[in-house]
Amino acid sequence: MPNYEIYYLNDDGTLDARIAAECASDMQAKVLAHAMKKKGLKQIKVWDGDNLVYERPHPLQ
């Protein structure tokens, strides 16, 4: 199973919390990230090693 790192960021971009989790897929990691999110936090990043697999909100392009 891949190991994922879930990062929760404050509005100013500083780290609020980090969770390490074993998930069967990227989708399971995304669902877990939202399930564990504290109220009021809006920025989430999910990493599978060096690979960013999910980010909310999406960065402006």
C-alpha positions as CSV (number, residue, x, y, z in Angstrom):
1,M,0.0,0.0,0.0
2,P,1.3,3.5,-0.8
3,N,2.1,5.8,2.1
4,Y,0.5,9.2,1.8
5,E,1.2,12.5,3.6
6,I,-1.8,14.9,4.0
7,Y,-1.0,18.5,4.7
8,Y,-3.5,21.1,6.0
9,L,-2.5,24.7,5.5
10,N,-3.7,27.9,7.1
11,D,-4.8,30.8,4.8
12,D,-1.3,32.3,5.0
13,G,0.2,29.0,3.7
14,T,1.7,27.9,7.1
15,L,1.3,24.3,8.1
16,D,-1.6,23.6,10.5
17,A,-1.4,19.8,10.6
18,R,0.2,16.8,8.9
19,I,-1.2,13.3,8.8
20,A,0.7,10.2,7.5
21,A,-1.7,7.5,6.3
22,E,-1.6,4.1,4.4
23,C,-4.3,4.1,1.8
24,A,-5.1,1.7,-1.0
25,S,-5.4,4.4,-3.7
26,D,-5.2,8.1,-4.4
27,M,-9.0,8.3,-4.1
28,Q,-9.0,6.8,-0.6
29,A,-6.3,9.3,0.4
30,K,-8.4,12.2,-0.9
31,V,-11.5,11.0,0.9
32,L,-9.5,10.6,4.1
33,A,-8.1,14.1,3.7
34,H,-11.5,15.6,3.6
35,A,-12.9,13.5,6.4
36,M,-10.0,14.5,8.7
37,K,-10.1,18.2,7.8
38,K,-10.7,20.6,10.7
39,K,-13.5,23.1,10.3
40,G,-12.2,26.4,8.8
41,L,-9.2,25.0,7.0
42,K,-9.5,25.3,3.3
43,Q,-6.1,24.2,1.9
44,I,-5.3,20.5,1.5
45,K,-2.4,18.8,-0.2
46,V,-2.0,15.1,-0.5
47,W,1.3,13.6,-1.4
48,D,2.4,10.1,-2.4
49,G,6.1,10.4,-1.9
50,D,7.3,13.2,-4.1
51,N,4.1,13.1,-6.2
52,L,1.4,15.7,-5.4
53,V,-1.8,13.7,-6.1
54,Y,-4.4,16.2,-4.8
55,E,-4.7,19.8,-3.9
56,R,-7.6,22.0,-2.8
57,P,-8.2,24.6,-3.8
58,H,-6.6,24.2,-7.2
59,P,-3.9,26.8,-7.8
60,L,-4.7,29.5,-10.3
61,Q,-3.1,28.9,-13.6
